[in-house]
Amino acid sequence: MATELTRLVGDCEDGECPTIYATDRGTLAFQGEEITDHGRTIRAHETMVEIPIELIRRAIRDNLI
């Protein structure tokens, strides 16, 4: 079963840019630019993404998270 995502806040309306989503599992999902040169060791099923700090500030300011 696919995880259900509810858009909280994003930098554009078409879903093709940095966005924060709430999941139906009580977590947050972040859409952003994948960072591949971070120098960290992470699990194979994980990835690093980069989103603007202002996006998080807006989500907090608007009481979305």
PDB file of N, CA, C and O in Angstrom:
ATOM      1  N   MET A   1       0.837  -1.166   0.000  1.00  0.00           N
ATOM      2  CA  MET A   1       0.000   0.000   0.000  1.00  0.00           C
ATOM      3  C   MET A   1       0.894   1.246   0.000  1.00  0.00           C
ATOM      4  O   MET A   1       1.836   1.336   0.788  1.00  0.00           O
ATOM      5  N   ALA A   2       0.603   2.186  -0.868  1.00  0.00           N
ATOM      6  CA  ALA A   2       1.385   3.412  -0.991  1.00  0.00           C
ATOM      7  C   ALA A   2       1.129   4.334   0.204  1.00  0.00           C
ATOM      8  O   ALA A   2       0.022   4.377   0.742  1.00  0.00           O
ATOM      9  N   THR A   3       2.148   5.055   0.601  1.00  0.00           N
ATOM     10  CA  THR A   3       2.008   6.042   1.662  1.00  0.00           C
ATOM     11  C   THR A   3       1.202   7.222   1.132  1.00  0.00           C
ATOM     12  O   THR A   3       1.483   7.741   0.051  1.00  0.00           O
ATOM     13  N   GLU A   4       0.200   7.642   1.899  1.00  0.00           N
ATOM     14  CA  GLU A   4      -0.606   8.794   1.505  1.00  0.00           C
ATOM     15  C   GLU A   4       0.094  10.069   1.952  1.00  0.00           C
ATOM     16  O   GLU A   4       0.472  10.197   3.117  1.00  0.00           O
ATOM     17  N   LEU A   5       0.270  11.025   1.021  1.00  0.00           N
ATOM     18  CA  LEU A   5       0.931  12.284   1.303  1.00  0.00           C
ATOM     19  C   LEU A   5      -0.065  13.431   1.211  1.00  0.00           C
ATOM     20  O   LEU A   5      -0.869  13.500   0.282  1.00  0.00           O
ATOM     21  N   THR A   6       0.000  14.332   2.191  1.00  0.00           N
ATOM     22  CA  THR A   6      -0.804  15.553   2.174  1.00  0.00           C
ATOM     23  C   THR A   6       0.154  16.725   2.136  1.00  0.00           C
ATOM     24  O   THR A   6       0.976  16.890   3.037  1.00  0.00           O
ATOM     25  N   ARG A   7       0.054  17.539   1.101  1.00  0.00           N
ATOM     26  CA  ARG A   7       0.951  18.683   0.944  1.00  0.00           C
ATOM     27  C   ARG A   7       0.693  19.694   2.059  1.00  0.00           C
ATOM     28  O   ARG A   7      -0.442  20.118   2.275  1.00  0.00           O
ATOM     29  N   LEU A   8       1.754  20.074   2.763  1.00  0.00           N
ATOM     30  CA  LEU A   8       1.658  21.084   3.812  1.00  0.00           C
ATOM     31  C   LEU A   8       2.094  22.449   3.292  1.00  0.00           C
ATOM     32  O   LEU A   8       1.369  23.435   3.415  1.00  0.00           O
ATOM     33  N   VAL A   9       3.288  22.490   2.709  1.00  0.00           N
ATOM     34  CA  VAL A   9       3.844  23.745   2.211  1.00  0.00           C
ATOM     35  C   VAL A   9       4.881  23.428   1.140  1.00  0.00           C
ATOM     36  O   VAL A   9       5.593  22.426   1.222  1.00  0.00           O
ATOM     37  N   GLY A  10       4.954  24.298   0.135  1.00  0.00           N
ATOM     38  CA  GLY A  10       5.926  24.104  -0.928  1.00  0.00           C
ATOM     39  C   GLY A  10       6.311  25.418  -1.560  1.00  0.00           C
ATOM     40  O   GLY A  10       5.695  26.452  -1.299  1.00  0.00           O
ATOM     41  N   ASP A  11       7.333  25.375  -2.392  1.00  0.00           N
ATOM     42  CA  ASP A  11       7.804  26.584  -3.061  1.00  0.00           C
ATOM     43  C   ASP A  11       7.060  26.864  -4.360  1.00  0.00           C
ATOM     44  O   ASP A  11       7.245  27.929  -4.949  1.00  0.00           O
ATOM     45  N   CYS A  12       6.224  25.939  -4.821  1.00  0.00           N
ATOM     46  CA  CYS A  12       5.423  26.170  -6.017  1.00  0.00           C
ATOM     47  C   CYS A  12       4.173  25.299  -5.928  1.00  0.00           C
ATOM     48  O   CYS A  12       4.075  24.435  -5.057  1.00  0.00           O
ATOM     49  N   GLU A  13       3.248  25.519  -6.803  1.00  0.00           N
ATOM     50  CA  GLU A  13       1.961  24.820  -6.738  1.00  0.00           C
ATOM     51  C   GLU A  13       1.919  23.526  -7.543  1.00  0.00           C
ATOM     52  O   GLU A  13       1.010  22.720  -7.344  1.00  0.00           O
ATOM     53  N   ASP A  14       2.872  23.303  -8.442  1.00  0.00           N
ATOM     54  CA  ASP A  14       2.773  22.142  -9.324  1.00  0.00           C
ATOM     55  C   ASP A  14       3.431  20.878  -8.782  1.00  0.00           C
ATOM     56  O   ASP A  14       3.429  19.850  -9.459  1.00  0.00           O
ATOM     57  N   GLY A  15       4.001  20.930  -7.564  1.00  0.00           N
ATOM     58  CA  GLY A  15       4.594  19.737  -6.966  1.00  0.00           C
ATOM     59  C   GLY A  15       5.952  19.361  -7.517  1.00  0.00           C
ATOM     60  O   GLY A  15       6.462  18.284  -7.210  1.00  0.00           O
ATOM     61  N   GLU A  16       6.549  20.218  -8.320  1.00  0.00           N
ATOM     62  CA  GLU A  16       7.838  19.918  -8.946  1.00  0.00           C
ATOM     63  C   GLU A  16       8.989  20.643  -8.256  1.00  0.00           C
ATOM     64  O   GLU A  16      10.024  20.883  -8.878  1.00  0.00           O
ATOM     65  N   CYS A  17       8.822  20.998  -6.970  1.00  0.00           N
ATOM     66  CA  CYS A  17       9.845  21.775  -6.277  1.00  0.00           C
ATOM     67  C   CYS A  17       9.850  21.387  -4.800  1.00  0.00           C
ATOM     68  O   CYS A  17       9.031  20.568  -4.383  1.00  0.00           O
ATOM     69  N   PRO A  18      10.752  21.953  -4.001  1.00  0.00           N
ATOM     70  CA  PRO A  18      10.805  21.593  -2.584  1.00  0.00           C
ATOM     71  C   PRO A  18       9.445  21.703  -1.901  1.00  0.00           C
ATOM     72  O   PRO A  18       8.765  22.726  -1.987  1.00  0.00           O
ATOM     73  N   THR A  19       9.070  20.626  -1.224  1.00  0.00           N
ATOM     74  CA  THR A  19       7.754  20.544  -0.592  1.00  0.00           C
ATOM     75  C   THR A  19       7.856  19.718   0.683  1.00  0.00           C
ATOM     76  O   THR A  19       8.653  18.783   0.758  1.00  0.00           O
ATOM     77  N   ILE A  20       7.047  20.064   1.691  1.00  0.00           N
ATOM     78  CA  ILE A  20       6.916  19.266   2.908  1.00  0.00           C
ATOM     79  C   ILE A  20       5.530  18.652   2.909  1.00  0.00           C
ATOM     80  O   ILE A  20       4.535  19.343   2.692  1.00  0.00           O
ATOM     81  N   TYR A  21       5.471  17.351   3.153  1.00  0.00           N
ATOM     82  CA  TYR A  21       4.226  16.603   3.197  1.00  0.00           C
ATOM     83  C   TYR A  21       4.040  15.958   4.569  1.00  0.00           C
ATOM     84  O   TYR A  21       5.016  15.616   5.237  1.00  0.00           O
ATOM     85  N   ALA A  22       2.792  15.795   4.985  1.00  0.00           N
ATOM     86  CA  ALA A  22       2.454  14.943   6.126  1.00  0.00           C
ATOM     87  C   ALA A  22       2.075  13.585   5.537  1.00  0.00           C
ATOM     88  O   ALA A  22       1.432  13.512   4.490  1.00  0.00           O
ATOM     89  N   THR A  23       2.479  12.514   6.216  1.00  0.00           N
ATOM     90  CA  THR A  23       2.118  11.176   5.742  1.00  0.00           C
ATOM     91  C   THR A  23       0.988  10.610   6.592  1.00  0.00           C
ATOM     92  O   THR A  23       0.686  11.119   7.671  1.00  0.00           O
ATOM     93  N   ASP A  24       0.382   9.565   6.091  1.00  0.00           N
ATOM     94  CA  ASP A  24      -0.670   8.883   6.853  1.00  0.00           C
ATOM     95  C   ASP A  24      -0.082   8.001   7.948  1.00  0.00           C
ATOM     96  O   ASP A  24      -0.818   7.293   8.635  1.00  0.00           O
ATOM     97  N   ARG A  25       1.235   8.037   8.114  1.00  0.00           N
ATOM     98  CA  ARG A  25       1.902   7.257   9.160  1.00  0.00           C
ATOM     99  C   ARG A  25       2.351   8.138  10.322  1.00  0.00           C
ATOM    100  O   ARG A  25       3.054   7.677  11.222  1.00  0.00           O
ATOM    101  N   GLY A  26       1.936   9.428  10.300  1.00  0.00           N
ATOM    102  CA  GLY A  26       2.308  10.342  11.372  1.00  0.00           C
ATOM    103  C   GLY A  26       3.727  10.862  11.270  1.00  0.00           C
ATOM    104  O   GLY A  26       4.330  11.228  12.279  1.00  0.00           O
ATOM    105  N   THR A  27       4.272  10.898  10.052  1.00  0.00           N
ATOM    106  CA  THR A  27       5.622  11.408   9.830  1.00  0.00           C
ATOM    107  C   THR A  27       5.573  12.522   8.791  1.00  0.00           C
ATOM    108  O   THR A  27       4.521  12.818   8.225  1.00  0.00           O
ATOM    109  N   LEU A  28       6.725  13.129   8.552  1.00  0.00           N
ATOM    110  CA  LEU A  28       6.855  14.138   7.508  1.00  0.00           C
ATOM    111  C   LEU A  28       7.707  13.578   6.386  1.00  0.00           C
ATOM    112  O   LEU A  28       8.637  12.808   6.627  1.00  0.00           O
ATOM    113  N   ALA A  29       7.388  13.966   5.159  1.00  0.00           N
ATOM    114  CA  ALA A  29       8.186  13.605   3.986  1.00  0.00           C
ATOM    115  C   ALA A  29       8.632  14.899   3.317  1.00  0.00           C
ATOM    116  O   ALA A  29       7.860  15.852   3.212  1.00  0.00           O
ATOM    117  N   PHE A  30       9.873  14.923   2.869  1.00  0.00           N
ATOM    118  CA  PHE A  30      10.440  16.114   2.263  1.00  0.00           C
ATOM    119  C   PHE A  30      10.815  15.831   0.817  1.00  0.00           C
ATOM    120  O   PHE A  30      11.498  14.849   0.523  1.00  0.00           O
ATOM    121  N   GLN A  31      10.369  16.686  -0.072  1.00  0.00           N
ATOM    122  CA  GLN A  31      10.773  16.615  -1.471  1.00  0.00           C
ATOM    123  C   GLN A  31      11.774  17.724  -1.698  1.00  0.00           C
ATOM    124  O   GLN A  31      11.490  18.889  -1.418  1.00  0.00           O
ATOM    125  N   GLY A  32      12.932  17.377  -2.200  1.00  0.00           N
ATOM    126  CA  GLY A  32      13.957  18.384  -2.444  1.00  0.00           C
ATOM    127  C   GLY A  32      15.034  17.827  -3.351  1.00  0.00           C
ATOM    128  O   GLY A  32      14.929  16.717  -3.871  1.00  0.00           O
ATOM    129  N   GLU A  33      16.048  18.610  -3.521  1.00  0.00           N
ATOM    130  CA  GLU A  33      17.173  18.223  -4.356  1.00  0.00           C
ATOM    131  C   GLU A  33      17.988  17.154  -3.640  1.00  0.00           C
ATOM    132  O   GLU A  33      18.376  17.345  -2.487  1.00  0.00           O
ATOM    133  N   GLU A  34      18.251  16.041  -4.301  1.00  0.00           N
ATOM    134  CA  GLU A  34      19.054  14.981  -3.687  1.00  0.00           C
ATOM    135  C   GLU A  34      20.503  15.443  -3.559  1.00  0.00           C
ATOM    136  O   GLU A  34      21.080  16.000  -4.492  1.00  0.00           O
ATOM    137  N   ILE A  35      21.070  15.201  -2.394  1.00  0.00           N
ATOM    138  CA  ILE A  35      22.476  15.542  -2.140  1.00  0.00           C
ATOM    139  C   ILE A  35      23.279  14.255  -2.246  1.00  0.00           C
ATOM    140  O   ILE A  35      23.062  13.319  -1.476  1.00  0.00           O
ATOM    141  N   THR A  36      24.199  14.205  -3.189  1.00  0.00           N
ATOM    142  CA  THR A  36      24.984  12.984  -3.377  1.00  0.00           C
ATOM    143  C   THR A  36      26.423  13.135  -2.904  1.00  0.00           C
ATOM    144  O   THR A  36      27.125  12.136  -2.746  1.00  0.00           O
ATOM    145  N   ASP A  37      26.870  14.350  -2.677  1.00  0.00           N
ATOM    146  CA  ASP A  37      28.263  14.559  -2.278  1.00  0.00           C
ATOM    147  C   ASP A  37      28.369  15.014  -0.825  1.00  0.00           C
ATOM    148  O   ASP A  37      29.135  15.924  -0.507  1.00  0.00           O
ATOM    149  N   HIS A  38      27.592  14.373   0.059  1.00  0.00           N
ATOM    150  CA  HIS A  38      27.544  14.796   1.461  1.00  0.00           C
ATOM    151  C   HIS A  38      28.634  14.178   2.324  1.00  0.00           C
ATOM    152  O   HIS A  38      28.869  14.655   3.435  1.00  0.00           O
ATOM    153  N   GLY A  39      29.299  13.145   1.857  1.00  0.00           N
ATOM    154  CA  GLY A  39      30.392  12.537   2.610  1.00  0.00           C
ATOM    155  C   GLY A  39      29.958  11.719   3.816  1.00  0.00           C
ATOM    156  O   GLY A  39      30.799  11.331   4.627  1.00  0.00           O
ATOM    157  N   ARG A  40      28.683  11.452   3.952  1.00  0.00           N
ATOM    158  CA  ARG A  40      28.153  10.673   5.085  1.00  0.00           C
ATOM    159  C   ARG A  40      27.880   9.245   4.636  1.00  0.00           C
ATOM    160  O   ARG A  40      27.655   8.993   3.452  1.00  0.00           O
ATOM    161  N   THR A  41      27.900   8.321   5.573  1.00  0.00           N
ATOM    162  CA  THR A  41      27.497   6.949   5.298  1.00  0.00           C
ATOM    163  C   THR A  41      26.056   6.798   5.762  1.00  0.00           C
ATOM    164  O   THR A  41      25.759   6.940   6.949  1.00  0.00           O
ATOM    165  N   ILE A  42      25.170   6.512   4.828  1.00  0.00           N
ATOM    166  CA  ILE A  42      23.763   6.336   5.166  1.00  0.00           C
ATOM    167  C   ILE A  42      23.281   5.000   4.617  1.00  0.00           C
ATOM    168  O   ILE A  42      23.879   4.443   3.696  1.00  0.00           O
ATOM    169  N   ARG A  43      22.218   4.504   5.177  1.00  0.00           N
ATOM    170  CA  ARG A  43      21.666   3.212   4.763  1.00  0.00           C
ATOM    171  C   ARG A  43      21.208   3.256   3.309  1.00  0.00           C
ATOM    172  O   ARG A  43      20.848   4.313   2.792  1.00  0.00           O
ATOM    173  N   ALA A  44      21.227   2.106   2.664  1.00  0.00           N
ATOM    174  CA  ALA A  44      20.883   2.015   1.242  1.00  0.00           C
ATOM    175  C   ALA A  44      19.460   2.493   0.960  1.00  0.00           C
ATOM    176  O   ALA A  44      19.198   3.017  -0.122  1.00  0.00           O
ATOM    177  N   HIS A  45      18.541   2.327   1.903  1.00  0.00           N
ATOM    178  CA  HIS A  45      17.145   2.717   1.665  1.00  0.00           C
ATOM    179  C   HIS A  45      16.873   4.175   2.040  1.00  0.00           C
ATOM    180  O   HIS A  45      15.729   4.622   1.960  1.00  0.00           O
ATOM    181  N   GLU A  46      17.898   4.922   2.447  1.00  0.00           N
ATOM    182  CA  GLU A  46      17.738   6.330   2.819  1.00  0.00           C
ATOM    183  C   GLU A  46      18.434   7.216   1.788  1.00  0.00           C
ATOM    184  O   GLU A  46      19.271   6.756   1.011  1.00  0.00           O
ATOM    185  N   THR A  47      18.069   8.485   1.801  1.00  0.00           N
ATOM    186  CA  THR A  47      18.739   9.469   0.951  1.00  0.00           C
ATOM    187  C   THR A  47      18.747  10.808   1.670  1.00  0.00           C
ATOM    188  O   THR A  47      17.973  11.020   2.604  1.00  0.00           O
ATOM    189  N   MET A  48      19.605  11.696   1.247  1.00  0.00           N
ATOM    190  CA  MET A  48      19.660  13.052   1.781  1.00  0.00           C
ATOM    191  C   MET A  48      19.008  13.979   0.768  1.00  0.00           C
ATOM    192  O   MET A  48      19.280  13.892  -0.430  1.00  0.00           O
ATOM    193  N   VAL A  49      18.144  14.867   1.253  1.00  0.00           N
ATOM    194  CA  VAL A  49      17.565  15.882   0.383  1.00  0.00           C
ATOM    195  C   VAL A  49      17.772  17.246   1.007  1.00  0.00           C
ATOM    196  O   VAL A  49      17.905  17.383   2.223  1.00  0.00           O
ATOM    197  N   GLU A  50      17.796  18.240   0.154  1.00  0.00           N
ATOM    198  CA  GLU A  50      18.023  19.616   0.589  1.00  0.00           C
ATOM    199  C   GLU A  50      16.770  20.427   0.273  1.00  0.00           C
ATOM    200  O   GLU A  50      16.264  20.404  -0.848  1.00  0.00           O
ATOM    201  N   ILE A  51      16.281  21.145   1.284  1.00  0.00           N
ATOM    202  CA  ILE A  51      15.136  22.038   1.088  1.00  0.00           C
ATOM    203  C   ILE A  51      15.462  23.382   1.721  1.00  0.00           C
ATOM    204  O   ILE A  51      16.274  23.450   2.644  1.00  0.00           O
ATOM    205  N   PRO A  52      14.844  24.445   1.242  1.00  0.00           N
ATOM    206  CA  PRO A  52      15.124  25.767   1.801  1.00  0.00           C
ATOM    207  C   PRO A  52      14.674  25.885   3.258  1.00  0.00           C
ATOM    208  O   PRO A  52      13.599  25.405   3.618  1.00  0.00           O
ATOM    209  N   ILE A  53      15.484  26.515   4.084  1.00  0.00           N
ATOM    210  CA  ILE A  53      15.130  26.748   5.488  1.00  0.00           C
ATOM    211  C   ILE A  53      13.824  27.533   5.575  1.00  0.00           C
ATOM    212  O   ILE A  53      13.011  27.293   6.468  1.00  0.00           O
ATOM    213  N   GLU A  54      13.624  28.465   4.652  1.00  0.00           N
ATOM    214  CA  GLU A  54      12.411  29.285   4.667  1.00  0.00           C
ATOM    215  C   GLU A  54      11.152  28.422   4.562  1.00  0.00           C
ATOM    216  O   GLU A  54      10.105  28.794   5.093  1.00  0.00           O
ATOM    217  N   LEU A  55      11.239  27.285   3.890  1.00  0.00           N
ATOM    218  CA  LEU A  55      10.092  26.377   3.774  1.00  0.00           C
ATOM    219  C   LEU A  55       9.700  25.827   5.152  1.00  0.00           C
ATOM    220  O   LEU A  55       8.514  25.727   5.465  1.00  0.00           O
ATOM    221  N   ILE A  56      10.676  25.478   5.958  1.00  0.00           N
ATOM    222  CA  ILE A  56      10.409  24.982   7.307  1.00  0.00           C
ATOM    223  C   ILE A  56       9.881  26.122   8.179  1.00  0.00           C
ATOM    224  O   ILE A  56       8.941  25.933   8.952  1.00  0.00           O
ATOM    225  N   ARG A  57      10.481  27.288   8.053  1.00  0.00           N
ATOM    226  CA  ARG A  57       9.989  28.441   8.817  1.00  0.00           C
ATOM    227  C   ARG A  57       8.524  28.737   8.495  1.00  0.00           C
ATOM    228  O   ARG A  57       7.728  29.006   9.394  1.00  0.00           O
ATOM    229  N   ARG A  58       8.173  28.684   7.203  1.00  0.00           N
ATOM    230  CA  ARG A  58       6.802  28.951   6.790  1.00  0.00           C
ATOM    231  C   ARG A  58       5.845  27.902   7.349  1.00  0.00           C
ATOM    232  O   ARG A  58       4.747  28.237   7.794  1.00  0.00           O
ATOM    233  N   ALA A  59       6.255  26.639   7.328  1.00  0.00           N
ATOM    234  CA  ALA A  59       5.419  25.565   7.864  1.00  0.00           C
ATOM    235  C   ALA A  59       5.181  25.751   9.354  1.00  0.00           C
ATOM    236  O   ALA A  59       4.069  25.531   9.834  1.00  0.00           O
ATOM    237  N   ILE A  60       6.209  26.153  10.090  1.00  0.00           N
ATOM    238  CA  ILE A  60       6.066  26.394  11.537  1.00  0.00           C
ATOM    239  C   ILE A  60       5.217  27.629  11.781  1.00  0.00           C
ATOM    240  O   ILE A  60       4.309  27.607  12.612  1.00  0.00           O
ATOM    241  N   ARG A  61       5.504  28.697  11.067  1.00  0.00           N
ATOM    242  CA  ARG A  61       4.760  29.962  11.225  1.00  0.00           C
ATOM    243  C   ARG A  61       3.252  29.759  10.988  1.00  0.00           C
ATOM    244  O   ARG A  61       2.411  30.329  11.683  1.00  0.00           O
ATOM    245  N   ASP A  62       2.943  28.921   9.975  1.00  0.00           N
ATOM    246  CA  ASP A  62       1.543  28.659   9.624  1.00  0.00           C
ATOM    247  C   ASP A  62       0.914  27.524  10.440  1.00  0.00           C
ATOM    248  O   ASP A  62      -0.195  27.081  10.143  1.00  0.00           O
ATOM    249  N   ASN A  63       1.645  27.049  11.488  1.00  0.00           N
ATOM    250  CA  ASN A  63       1.184  25.963  12.354  1.00  0.00           C
ATOM    251  C   ASN A  63       0.839  24.696  11.593  1.00  0.00           C
ATOM    252  O   ASN A  63      -0.125  24.007  11.927  1.00  0.00           O
ATOM    253  N   LEU A  64       1.633  24.386  10.562  1.00  0.00           N
ATOM    254  CA  LEU A  64       1.397  23.176   9.776  1.00  0.00           C
ATOM    255  C   LEU A  64       2.147  21.977  10.349  1.00  0.00           C
ATOM    256  O   LEU A  64       1.761  20.830  10.126  1.00  0.00           O
ATOM    257  N   ILE A  65       3.231  22.255  11.095  1.00  0.00           N
ATOM    258  CA  ILE A  65       3.993  21.180  11.742  1.00  0.00           C
ATOM    259  C   ILE A  65       4.298  21.585  13.163  1.00  0.00           C
ATOM    260  O   ILE A  65       4.934  20.828  13.897  1.00  0.00           O
TER     261      ILE A  65
END
